Amino acid sequence: MSGHGAPGDDLTGLDAHGLGVAIVAATWHPTVMDGLLNAAVATCEELGAATRVVRVPGSFELPIVVQQCARSGYDAVVALGVIVRGGTPHFEYVCAGTTDGLIRVSLETGVPVGFGVLTCDTELQAIDRAGLPGSHESKGREATVAALRTALTLRELGAGKRSRS
């Protein structure tokens, strides 16, 4: 795993005041999800973005709710979930469907979607990426910073959803 150069590493000049962010988080694997969600919320607070948290049952349900949030006027949406490989092909289907759905939402709405969906072989790998005490990475923070940076870039280009003060 390489966390070097991750979006959450350097926050120099990042000011998200005036941005509205929806954080959509699955409920499967509560320990991992608590870490991802807490990191995402803390990052928005640290950078000044207004947030709303919405919960969904699992990662496969993320795209439809993320789409609704994107259409509701948020400047960015952060999608958080965890998919742990099991003994059947179910893992590949859920990973592909979730990823494809989130990409489509972003492209079709023009709203950045921070991809904080962990796709891991084991729950221990997920815990190591969840931003918990002792974790090596914080994918909730990284996904949030990536979404915020992209929203600010779109705003600079004149393509952001709307200006908030």
C-alpha positions as protocol buffer text, in pm:
chain_id: "A"
residue {
  index: 1
  type: MET
  ca { x: 0 y: 0 z: 0 }
}
residue {
  index: 2
  type: SER
  ca { x: 125 y: 345 z: -80 }
}
residue {
  index: 3
  type: GLY
  ca { x: -17 y: 647 z: 94 }
}
residue {
  index: 4
  type: HIS
  ca { x: 254 y: 878 z: -44 }
}
residue {
  index: 5
  type: GLY
  ca { x: 108 y: 1174 z: -230 }
}
residue {
  index: 6
  type: ALA
  ca { x: -247 y: 1108 z: -114 }
}
residue {
  index: 7
  type: PRO
  ca { x: -496 y: 1396 z: -147 }
}
residue {
  index: 8
  type: GLY
  ca { x: -518 y: 1441 z: 230 }
}
residue {
  index: 9
  type: ASP
  ca { x: -144 y: 1492 z: 275 }
}
residue {
  index: 10
  type: ASP
  ca { x: -117 y: 1860 z: 182 }
}
residue {
  index: 11
  type: LEU
  ca { x: -396 y: 2100 z: 267 }
}
residue {
  index: 12
  type: THR
  ca { x: -195 y: 2414 z: 191 }
}
residue {
  index: 13
  type: GLY
  ca { x: -425 y: 2683 z: 55 }
}
residue {
  index: 14
  type: LEU
  ca { x: -735 y: 2465 z: 71 }
}
residue {
  index: 15
  type: ASP
  ca { x: -1031 y: 2669 z: 193 }
}
residue {
  index: 16
  type: ALA
  ca { x: -1371 y: 2504 z: 151 }
}
residue {
  index: 17
  type: HIS
  ca { x: -1579 y: 2776 z: 318 }
}
residue {
  index: 18
  type: GLY
  ca { x: -1896 y: 2822 z: 115 }
}
residue {
  index: 19
  type: LEU
  ca { x: -1901 y: 2466 z: -18 }
}
residue {
  index: 20
  type: GLY
  ca { x: -2182 y: 2228 z: 66 }
}
residue {
  index: 21
  type: VAL
  ca { x: -2086 y: 1861 z: 89 }
}
residue {
  index: 22
  type: ALA
  ca { x: -2307 y: 1557 z: 126 }
}
residue {
  index: 23
  type: ILE
  ca { x: -2136 y: 1256 z: 280 }
}
residue {
  index: 24
  type: VAL
  ca { x: -2313 y: 934 z: 190 }
}
residue {
  index: 25
  type: ALA
  ca { x: -2197 y: 641 z: 401 }
}
residue {
  index: 26
  type: ALA
  ca { x: -2288 y: 273 z: 404 }
}
residue {
  index: 27
  type: THR
  ca { x: -2358 y: 93 z: 731 }
}
residue {
  index: 28
  type: TRP
  ca { x: -2190 y: -247 z: 667 }
}
residue {
  index: 29
  type: HIS
  ca { x: -1873 y: -303 z: 873 }
}
residue {
  index: 30
  type: PRO
  ca { x: -1957 y: -44 z: 1143 }
}
residue {
  index: 31
  type: THR
  ca { x: -1605 y: -13 z: 1288 }
}
residue {
  index: 32
  type: VAL
  ca { x: -1452 y: 65 z: 949 }
}
residue {
  index: 33
  type: MET
  ca { x: -1742 y: 290 z: 852 }
}
residue {
  index: 34
  type: ASP
  ca { x: -1717 y: 487 z: 1177 }
}
residue {
  index: 35
  type: GLY
  ca { x: -1353 y: 561 z: 1098 }
}
residue {
  index: 36
  type: LEU
  ca { x: -1424 y: 664 z: 739 }
}
residue {
  index: 37
  type: LEU
  ca { x: -1723 y: 877 z: 833 }
}
residue {
  index: 38
  type: ASN
  ca { x: -1560 y: 1048 z: 1129 }
}
residue {
  index: 39
  type: ALA
  ca { x: -1258 y: 1139 z: 917 }
}
residue {
  index: 40
  type: ALA
  ca { x: -1474 y: 1278 z: 637 }
}
residue {
  index: 41
  type: VAL
  ca { x: -1682 y: 1492 z: 872 }
}
residue {
  index: 42
  type: ALA
  ca { x: -1374 y: 1616 z: 1061 }
}
residue {
  index: 43
  type: THR
  ca { x: -1205 y: 1709 z: 733 }
}
residue {
  index: 44
  type: CYS
  ca { x: -1506 y: 1911 z: 618 }
}
residue {
  index: 45
  type: GLU
  ca { x: -1519 y: 2088 z: 954 }
}
residue {
  index: 46
  type: GLU
  ca { x: -1144 y: 2157 z: 945 }
}
residue {
  index: 47
  type: LEU
  ca { x: -1167 y: 2308 z: 597 }
}
residue {
  index: 48
  type: GLY
  ca { x: -1489 y: 2500 z: 652 }
}
residue {
  index: 49
  type: ALA
  ca { x: -1733 y: 2308 z: 433 }
}
residue {
  index: 50
  type: ALA
  ca { x: -2095 y: 2266 z: 540 }
}
residue {
  index: 51
  type: THR
  ca { x: -2191 y: 1897 z: 561 }
}
residue {
  index: 52
  type: ARG
  ca { x: -2488 y: 1667 z: 562 }
}
residue {
  index: 53
  type: VAL
  ca { x: -2450 y: 1298 z: 642 }
}
residue {
  index: 54
  type: VAL
  ca { x: -2680 y: 1044 z: 478 }
}
residue {
  index: 55
  type: ARG
  ca { x: -2663 y: 671 z: 559 }
}
residue {
  index: 56
  type: VAL
  ca { x: -2744 y: 383 z: 323 }
}
residue {
  index: 57
  type: PRO
  ca { x: -2749 y: 7 z: 389 }
}
residue {
  index: 58
  type: GLY
  ca { x: -2446 y: -93 z: 180 }
}
residue {
  index: 59
  type: SER
  ca { x: -2203 y: 16 z: -89 }
}
residue {
  index: 60
  type: PHE
  ca { x: -2429 y: -100 z: -371 }
}
residue {
  index: 61
  type: GLU
  ca { x: -2687 y: 158 z: -260 }
}
residue {
  index: 62
  type: LEU
  ca { x: -2438 y: 446 z: -272 }
}
residue {
  index: 63
  type: PRO
  ca { x: -2480 y: 550 z: -640 }
}
residue {
  index: 64
  type: ILE
  ca { x: -2855 y: 620 z: -628 }
}
residue {
  index: 65
  type: VAL
  ca { x: -2835 y: 829 z: -311 }
}
residue {
  index: 66
  type: VAL
  ca { x: -2516 y: 1004 z: -423 }
}
residue {
  index: 67
  type: GLN
  ca { x: -2697 y: 1089 z: -748 }
}
residue {
  index: 68
  type: GLN
  ca { x: -2988 y: 1243 z: -557 }
}
residue {
  index: 69
  type: CYS
  ca { x: -2749 y: 1449 z: -344 }
}
residue {
  index: 70
  type: ALA
  ca { x: -2562 y: 1568 z: -652 }
}
residue {
  index: 71
  type: ARG
  ca { x: -2889 y: 1676 z: -814 }
}
residue {
  index: 72
  type: SER
  ca { x: -2994 y: 1854 z: -494 }
}
residue {
  index: 73
  type: GLY
  ca { x: -2735 y: 2129 z: -526 }
}
residue {
  index: 74
  type: TYR
  ca { x: -2438 y: 2008 z: -323 }
}
residue {
  index: 75
  type: ASP
  ca { x: -2102 y: 2124 z: -451 }
}
residue {
  index: 76
  type: ALA
  ca { x: -1949 y: 1782 z: -384 }
}
residue {
  index: 77
  type: VAL
  ca { x: -2053 y: 1442 z: -257 }
}
residue {
  index: 78
  type: VAL
  ca { x: -1833 y: 1193 z: -72 }
}
residue {
  index: 79
  type: ALA
  ca { x: -1923 y: 825 z: -106 }
}
residue {
  index: 80
  type: LEU
  ca { x: -1802 y: 599 z: 176 }
}
residue {
  index: 81
  type: GLY
  ca { x: -1829 y: 224 z: 188 }
}
residue {
  index: 82
  type: VAL
  ca { x: -1639 y: -97 z: 238 }
}
residue {
  index: 83
  type: ILE
  ca { x: -1655 y: -416 z: 36 }
}
residue {
  index: 84
  type: VAL
  ca { x: -1461 y: -713 z: 171 }
}
residue {
  index: 85
  type: ARG
  ca { x: -1387 y: -1009 z: -56 }
}
residue {
  index: 86
  type: GLY
  ca { x: -1569 y: -1327 z: 27 }
}
residue {
  index: 87
  type: GLY
  ca { x: -1568 y: -1672 z: -125 }
}
residue {
  index: 88
  type: THR
  ca { x: -1800 y: -1593 z: -417 }
}
residue {
  index: 89
  type: PRO
  ca { x: -1794 y: -1360 z: -721 }
}
residue {
  index: 90
  type: HIS
  ca { x: -2032 y: -1127 z: -533 }
}
residue {
  index: 91
  type: PHE
  ca { x: -1732 y: -906 z: -444 }
}
residue {
  index: 92
  type: GLU
  ca { x: -1650 y: -832 z: -809 }
}
residue {
  index: 93
  type: TYR
  ca { x: -2012 y: -751 z: -896 }
}
residue {
  index: 94
  type: VAL
  ca { x: -2060 y: -515 z: -604 }
}
residue {
  index: 95
  type: CYS
  ca { x: -1725 y: -343 z: -662 }
}
residue {
  index: 96
  type: ALA
  ca { x: -1787 y: -296 z: -1033 }
}
residue {
  index: 97
  type: GLY
  ca { x: -2148 y: -181 z: -994 }
}
residue {
  index: 98
  type: THR
  ca { x: -2065 y: 63 z: -718 }
}
residue {
  index: 99
  type: THR
  ca { x: -1761 y: 209 z: -893 }
}
residue {
  index: 100
  type: ASP
  ca { x: -1932 y: 238 z: -1231 }
}
residue {
  index: 101
  type: GLY
  ca { x: -2240 y: 394 z: -1074 }
}
residue {
  index: 102
  type: LEU
  ca { x: -2041 y: 658 z: -885 }
}
residue {
  index: 103
  type: ILE
  ca { x: -1839 y: 752 z: -1193 }
}
residue {
  index: 104
  type: ARG
  ca { x: -2161 y: 790 z: -1395 }
}
residue {
  index: 105
  type: VAL
  ca { x: -2312 y: 1016 z: -1129 }
}
residue {
  index: 106
  type: SER
  ca { x: -2014 y: 1247 z: -1134 }
}
residue {
  index: 107
  type: LEU
  ca { x: -1996 y: 1268 z: -1512 }
}
residue {
  index: 108
  type: GLU
  ca { x: -2371 y: 1306 z: -1564 }
}
residue {
  index: 109
  type: THR
  ca { x: -2424 y: 1570 z: -1295 }
}
residue {
  index: 110
  type: GLY
  ca { x: -2093 y: 1757 z: -1311 }
}
residue {
  index: 111
  type: VAL
  ca { x: -2063 y: 1723 z: -933 }
}
residue {
  index: 112
  type: PRO
  ca { x: -1741 y: 1573 z: -798 }
}
residue {
  index: 113
  type: VAL
  ca { x: -1782 y: 1247 z: -611 }
}
residue {
  index: 114
  type: GLY
  ca { x: -1508 y: 1160 z: -363 }
}
residue {
  index: 115
  type: PHE
  ca { x: -1446 y: 786 z: -389 }
}
residue {
  index: 116
  type: GLY
  ca { x: -1407 y: 653 z: -37 }
}
residue {
  index: 117
  type: VAL
  ca { x: -1515 y: 297 z: -107 }
}
residue {
  index: 118
  type: LEU
  ca { x: -1265 y: 45 z: 26 }
}
residue {
  index: 119
  type: THR
  ca { x: -1235 y: -275 z: -177 }
}
residue {
  index: 120
  type: CYS
  ca { x: -1027 y: -509 z: 36 }
}
residue {
  index: 121
  type: ASP
  ca { x: -939 y: -875 z: 59 }
}
residue {
  index: 122
  type: THR
  ca { x: -975 y: -876 z: 439 }
}
residue {
  index: 123
  type: GLU
  ca { x: -1138 y: -672 z: 711 }
}
residue {
  index: 124
  type: LEU
  ca { x: -790 y: -606 z: 855 }
}
residue {
  index: 125
  type: GLN
  ca { x: -692 y: -432 z: 530 }
}
residue {
  index: 126
  type: ALA
  ca { x: -1005 y: -217 z: 559 }
}
residue {
  index: 127
  type: ILE
  ca { x: -926 y: -126 z: 920 }
}
residue {
  index: 128
  type: ASP
  ca { x: -576 y: -23 z: 814 }
}
residue {
  index: 129
  type: ARG
  ca { x: -728 y: 226 z: 567 }
}
residue {
  index: 130
  type: ALA
  ca { x: -1016 y: 350 z: 783 }
}
residue {
  index: 131
  type: GLY
  ca { x: -843 y: 633 z: 967 }
}
residue {
  index: 132
  type: LEU
  ca { x: -879 y: 462 z: 1302 }
}
residue {
  index: 133
  type: PRO
  ca { x: -613 y: 485 z: 1574 }
}
residue {
  index: 134
  type: GLY
  ca { x: -326 y: 272 z: 1444 }
}
residue {
  index: 135
  type: SER
  ca { x: -446 y: 281 z: 1081 }
}
residue {
  index: 136
  type: HIS
  ca { x: -183 y: 361 z: 818 }
}
residue {
  index: 137
  type: GLU
  ca { x: -423 y: 554 z: 593 }
}
residue {
  index: 138
  type: SER
  ca { x: -739 y: 759 z: 618 }
}
residue {
  index: 139
  type: LYS
  ca { x: -938 y: 703 z: 302 }
}
residue {
  index: 140
  type: GLY
  ca { x: -1234 y: 901 z: 438 }
}
residue {
  index: 141
  type: ARG
  ca { x: -1010 y: 1206 z: 466 }
}
residue {
  index: 142
  type: GLU
  ca { x: -848 y: 1145 z: 128 }
}
residue {
  index: 143
  type: ALA
  ca { x: -1182 y: 1107 z: -52 }
}
residue {
  index: 144
  type: THR
  ca { x: -1313 y: 1423 z: 112 }
}
residue {
  index: 145
  type: VAL
  ca { x: -1008 y: 1631 z: 24 }
}
residue {
  index: 146
  type: ALA
  ca { x: -1019 y: 1504 z: -336 }
}
residue {
  index: 147
  type: ALA
  ca { x: -1388 y: 1599 z: -368 }
}
residue {
  index: 148
  type: LEU
  ca { x: -1331 y: 1943 z: -216 }
}
residue {
  index: 149
  type: ARG
  ca { x: -1029 y: 2018 z: -433 }
}
residue {
  index: 150
  type: THR
  ca { x: -1222 y: 1913 z: -743 }
}
residue {
  index: 151
  type: ALA
  ca { x: -1523 y: 2126 z: -647 }
}
residue {
  index: 152
  type: LEU
  ca { x: -1295 y: 2427 z: -601 }
}
residue {
  index: 153
  type: THR
  ca { x: -1127 y: 2360 z: -936 }
}
residue {
  index: 154
  type: LEU
  ca { x: -1467 y: 2341 z: -1106 }
}
residue {
  index: 155
  type: ARG
  ca { x: -1567 y: 2666 z: -938 }
}
residue {
  index: 156
  type: GLU
  ca { x: -1248 y: 2834 z: -1067 }
}
residue {
  index: 157
  type: LEU
  ca { x: -1332 y: 2709 z: -1415 }
}
residue {
  index: 158
  type: GLY
  ca { x: -1682 y: 2852 z: -1383 }
}
residue {
  index: 159
  type: ALA
  ca { x: -1839 y: 2507 z: -1382 }
}
residue {
  index: 160
  type: GLY
  ca { x: -1927 y: 2465 z: -1012 }
}
residue {
  index: 161
  type: LYS
  ca { x: -2286 y: 2392 z: -906 }
}
residue {
  index: 162
  type: ARG
  ca { x: -2339 y: 2731 z: -744 }
}
residue {
  index: 163
  type: SER
  ca { x: -2165 y: 2988 z: -534 }
}
residue {
  index: 164
  type: ARG
  ca { x: -2239 y: 2981 z: -161 }
}
residue {
  index: 165
  type: SER
  ca { x: -2142 y: 3243 z: 93 }
}
